[in-house]
Amino acid sequence: MLIGRDPFIFSIVLELVKEWNVCNDKYDYSFCNGIMQFSLMGKVFPYKELYNITLSCTVYELIENLRNIPVDDEIYQECDTEKALKQMYSLVYTDDESENFRYKIAPQEFFDKNNDIFGVRSSKEQTVRIIAAKSSYDKKTGITKPVSEILQTYISVPYLEDVIQGLENSMKQNQNRPSESLINNDTANDISKDEAAHIRRKPMNKTIELIQEKLGELYRLCPPLEEPQLSLAETMLPNDLLEILKISNGILELMTHPKVDDGQPFVIGSIVYSFDDILFESKEFAELYGMEGVVLAGNGEGGYYIIQPDGTVYLYECPGEDGYCYAQNINEYISRFYKKHD
């Protein structure tokens, strides 16, 4: 679904992925798992990256971000696009308590991957300036720099309001979808009986069973890792981690809040990263720490859980400091992590 009538100016692509919405042998659209991408001046952002987005939460976050773009004539009129990008980055991300998140447009999943989209309004014109780029922040020097092409566009306030209305309409449409049996006649063309049976008998392993014990229903499995990524994963991942990804390519942690989505569970992070996230975060870890490592997950505070070839898990909390052995295996990592959060 295209939100925004002109992708050569600004638009948002939302795509519900049915296979990511399977629960108890049915297609369940409570979470609306799918894809979100932006288009600025005819170019897709982020480039060559695709995430499993919980649209039922993320779209509403995006709507609020778009509604609250601030007026700032100084940044709006800044001729140097990179300078304007850095100015907004520094306002959003500071070391004190003066952060101004109103400049941030893209949902948190994008910013977690350093895919930044910022916006600013003019007080004199009914226009919004939007700038997007993948950025890299050097903690040692405190310098932020774009590491991809900087995309920029200008849209009118009425155009922005049309985009917001389109986002609201899209969520009403998706959330009103009824649950569908995986193997009834209406969906026979979408998934075969053999595939449905495979989902029913999806094998568990000790780690997933342990997560189920610790979290009850507050976790979510993903589709299994498949070729061609599976062959690459077999050459670089410890066996314990590989066996998890063969069942579920990443494991998500959920939580509930009575004021969010009518108390329905929503995603708050990853217990085990997907293979794409492992590759991305491992690259980030290597750049920050100057050493190779397979990132199992983040610790929620900017640190990295690194799984060693023998299955032991080390925690690296800050660049320049040595990591330490956090757990002897993935199961101990799960037990210790959730004991800490009980």
N, C-alpha and C positions, 0 to 999 in steps of 0.2 A: 504494500500500500504506500503510495506516494503522498506525503503531507507537504503542502506548498506547491503551487501550480507550476513553478518554473525552476527545475534543478540547475539551470544555468545562472540562477541568481542565488537562491537558497531553498533547500527542501530537506525533508527528513524521510527516510525509508524505514518503514516498520514491516516486519514479516513474521507472522506467527508460524512456528515450526511444529507441526502436529506431533512428530516423533519425540519432541522434548516435553510433551505434556501428557505423559502416560502415568496413570495411577490406578492401581487395583484393576488391571485389565481393561481400563477405559481411557479414552482421550478426555482428560479433565482440564478445562481452561481456567481454573481458579487463579493460576499464577501467570498465564499468558506468556510462557517462555518463548523467546524468539530472538530476532535480529533487529538491531537499530544501527543505522548509518546516516551520516549527514552528507549533503552535497552543497558545495560552495563554488560558484562560478563553473559548474559543470564537472567538478572534480570530487571524487568520493573521499570522505574522511571518516575514520582513520583509513589510511592506505594499507592494503594487504593485511588487515587485521579484522577478525570477526569474533564477536563475543556472544555467549549465551546470556541474554538479558532477560531479567524478570520484568516484563513490560508492565504488569499490573502495578508495580511500585515505581519503576523508573520513569515511565511516561508522566506520571503525576509530579515527580521531582522535576522533570524537564519543563513541564507547564509552569510550575512555580518559578523556576529560574528565568524563563522567558518573560513572565509577568513583572519581574522585579529588576530588570536591567536598569542600572542607575544612569542618571544624567551626569556627564562629566565632559564639559566642553574642551578642557585642556587635552585630554586623551583623544577625544573625538577628532580634534583638529590636528593632532600630531601627524606630520607628513611621513615620518619614518615608521613604516609598519612594524619593523622588528622592535623599535624603541617602544611603540605603543603596546605591543605584546608583552614586553618585559615589565612595563609599568603596571599593567593589570595583573600580571603574575605576582609581582611584589606586593600588591595590595591584597591579593587573596591569600598568599602564603607568606607569613611573617613569623618571626621568632617570638613576638610578644602577643598580646591579646587584642590587637587592632585589626585582625583579619576582616576584610570586607568581601564576603562570599557572593555579593550581589553581582559582581562582574563575571562570575562563573556561570556559563550556560550549560555545558555538557554535564550529564549525570556523573555520579561518583565513579561508576565502573570505568568510564573513560579517563578520568583524572588519575585513577589508581594505576593506569598504564601510561601515564604522562602524555595522554592525548588531550591537549588543552583547547577549549573553545571559550572565548571571552566575548562579551558584548558591552557596548556603551551607547548611550543616547545623546543627542544634541538638544540643547534647550531652545535653539533658534529654529531648528528644522524638525519636521516630523519624520526623522530618519534614525535608523539604528546601524551602527558599525559593528561588524562581526569579524573576528580574527581567529584562525585555528592553526595549530601547529603541534607537532610532537616535540616536547622539550626535554632537556636534560639539566638536572640541578647538581652542581658539584658542592657537596657538603663541606669540603675543605676550603674552597675559595669563596663559597657563597654566590657563585656566578651561575645564572640561568642562561641557557642558549638553546635556540631551536635546532633540532637535528633532522628536520624534514622541511619540505617546501612550506612557506607560510602562505596560507590561503586567506583571502580577505573579500568581503562583500558588503554592500550597503543595501538595506531594505527599508521600505516605508513602514510606518507604524501600522497602517491598515493591513499591509501584507503580513506583518508579525501577528496581528490579531487573527487573521485568517488561519495562520499556521497553528495558533493555540486552539482555535475552534476545531480544526481538523484533528488535532491530537485528542481532544476531549471526545469527539465523535467516534474515533477509532477505538477507544477503550470501551465505550458503551457497546459498540458492535461486537467486540471480541468477548467481553465478559458476559454477554447475553447468549453465547453459544451453549447449547446443551451438551452434557457429557455424552460420549458415543462409545459403544462397545467396540472393542478392538476387532472382533470377528463377526459382527452382524453383517447382513447382506449389504447394508448401505455403505459400509466401509471396506467391502471385500477387495476393491480395486486399490485401496490405500495400503493395506497390510494383509499378508496371507495368513492362513490358519497356522502354518508352521512357525511363522514369525511371532504370532501372538502366543503360541505355546512356549516358544523360547523365552518370551518376556515373563510368562507365568512361572517358569521353572528357573529363572535367572539365578545362577548359583551365588551363594554368599561365601565369604571367607571369614576367618577369625577376626580380622580387623574391622570389617563391616558389621559383623555381629556385635563387636565390642562398642562401636559407635552407636548402634541401635540400643544397646543396653544403657549407655550413658545419656543419650539424647531422646530416647523414645521415638516420637515422630518428627522431631525437630532437626531433620537432616533430609537431604535429597540426593538420590543417585542420578547419574547422567547416562546417556547412551555410551556403550563400550567403545574403547579405542579400536579403530579399524585401520586397514591398509589405506594409503601407503605409510601412514605415521607409525603404525604398529611395528613395522620392520625396523624403522629408525629407533624407536623406543627400546627394542630388544637389544640394540647395540650399546646403549648408554645408561639404562636404568638398572638399579638393583632389583633382584627378582621379586622381593616382597612388594615393592612399589609397582612393578610391572603387572603382577597378578591382580592388584587392585584395579588398575586402569583397564585391564582386559574385561573386567566386569562393569566398571563405572569410570568413565574418563573424567575424573574429578569428583569430589564429594563436597556438597555445599551444606553449610550450617544455617539453620533457620531460627527465627524467634517470633514471638507473638506480642502484640501490644493492643489493648482494647480500643485505642484510638486510631489504629492503622489498619486499613483494609478490613474493617469490621471484625477485627480479631483474628484474621486469617494469617497463617505463617508467611514470613517474607525472608529473603536471603540477607544475611549479615556478613558472610565471609566464606572462605574455603577451609575445610578441614584438611583436604588433600587437593592440591592444584590439579587442573587438567594438564594434559601433555603440552598444549600450546603455552599455557601459563608457566609451566616448568621451564620450557625453553626460554621464554621471555625473562622470567625472574632470575634464572641462572645466569643469563647474560648480564643483567643488572648487577647481580652479586659479584660477578667477575670484575666488572668495571669499578665497583666500589671498594672491593677488598683485595684486588690484585691477585686472585687465586681462583681456580676452578672449583665448582661444586654443584651438586644437583639439589635444587631448592624443592623441598617437600611442601612447604607452606610458609606463610608469614606469621609473625607472632602478634600482629596487631599494633605494634609499637615501632615499626620500621626495621625490625630485625628479621632474620632468616633462619628457618629450620633446614639444615642441610643433611641429607641422608647419604651416608658413606657406602662404598661398594659392599662392605660386610653387613650393612643394614643398620648400623648405629646412627643415631641422630644427634647432630651437634647444633647448638644455638649460637649464632653470631648476632650480637646486639648493637654493635657500633663499629664503623670503619676505624681501623687503627688498633683495635683491641682483638685479642685472640678469642676464638670461640671455645666453648667447653662442651663436654659430653652431656647431653640432656637426657638421653634414653638409650638403652641397649638395642632397641628395635622399635618398629612402628607401633606395636601394641602398647609398649611402655610409654611411648610418646603420647598416645591417645589417653591412656589412664592418667598420666601426670598432668597433661594439659587441662583435662576436665576436672581433675581434683583441685587444681589451682583456681578454677572458675566456679566451683560449687559454692 
